[in-house]
Amino acid sequence: MTKQKEKKQEKKKIENTSCADPICPVHGGIKLRGRTFRGTVIKKFPKRIVIMFGRTVYLKKYERYAKKRTKLHARVPDCMADEINIGDYVEIKECRKVSKIINFVVVKKIR
């Protein structure tokens, strides 16, 4: 099978599953806006994950680039909770503030 067919099948699986979670980008009523990030899952909790990704920052004083890592917390919808595990590469998108530390929702699992 090609990757496109696999992606379509995954989307159909997610759309066909029923989800009563109001904070689900597919089945719920939460609106997504703003920034999108991709990263590796380093921690998993019942309704939340922590992802980490690297970036490079220019340091003007030393005229060089430095590597930095960013950790973000994201809400996991009920329909995707069993698919996502530690070590997966996921995409998250910004939404309204869900709790004190959660401003993002998981949109899809990439690999």
N, C-alpha and C positions, 0 to 999 in steps of 0.2 A: 504494500500500500504506500501511496505517496503521503507526504507530510500534510498536504492540503486536505486530503480525505480524512486523515486522522483528526485534524483540527475541527473539521465539520462535524465528525462523530462526537467529539468531546463537547462541542457547543450544544448539540442536540441532546446529549445526556444531561447536561446542566439545565437546559430549558425544559426538558420533560419531567425532571424531578420537581416535586412540590416543595415549596419552602415557605414557612410561615414567618420567617425573619423579616421584620420591617426594615432592617439595615442590610438589605441584599440588593446589589446593583442590577440583578436580572429580574427577581421576583418582587422585591420590595419597592418602596417609594422614595428611596434616598437618591438625591441628585448628585452626580459626580461633576466636578469642575476643577480647574486649576492644574496642578503639576502631576506628572506621572513618573514613577520610579520603578526600576527593576532591581531585584537583589536576591540574595540567598537567605533562606529561613535559618536562623540560628537558635531560636527558642520558640516553643509552641505551648500555648495555654488553651483552656477550653474554648474561649471565643476570640482569642487574639494571638497574633504572632509577632515576632520581632525579626525584621530583616536587616541585613547589613550589606552595604555596597561601598566600593572605593571610588575616590575621585582625586584629581590632582589640583593643587592650589599653587598659584604663583606667589613667591615671596620676593617682594621688590628689593628688600635690603640685600639679599644674597643673590639676586638675579637668577634664581633657579626655581624648579618646581618641586613641591613636596607632596607625598602621598598622604591622604587622610581617609579615614573611614567614618561612615555615618550609619547610625542605628535609628530605625523608625519602627513605631508600633502601628499595627494595622488590624482592623476588625476582620474576622473570617466569617462569612455567611454560613448558615447551617448546611446549605446544599453543597458547599465545598470543603467542609470541615474534615471529612474522612479522606479526601484526596490529597491534602497538603500535609507534608511531613517535614521534619528537620532535614536540611540539605537541599530541598527543592528550590528552583529558581522561579520566582513569581513576579507578577506585575501588580503594583498597587496604584490607586488613584486617589487624589485628594477629594474630600467631601466636607460636610459641616462637622463641627466638633461633636464627637460621639461620647467621649468621656474626658477626664483630665489629661490623659496622655495620648489619646487616639484621635487622629485627624484624617486617617486614611482607611480605605476599604480594599480588600483583595479583589481584583477583577478577574484574573486568570492565572493558571499554572502554566508556565512555559515549558519547563522540563524538570 
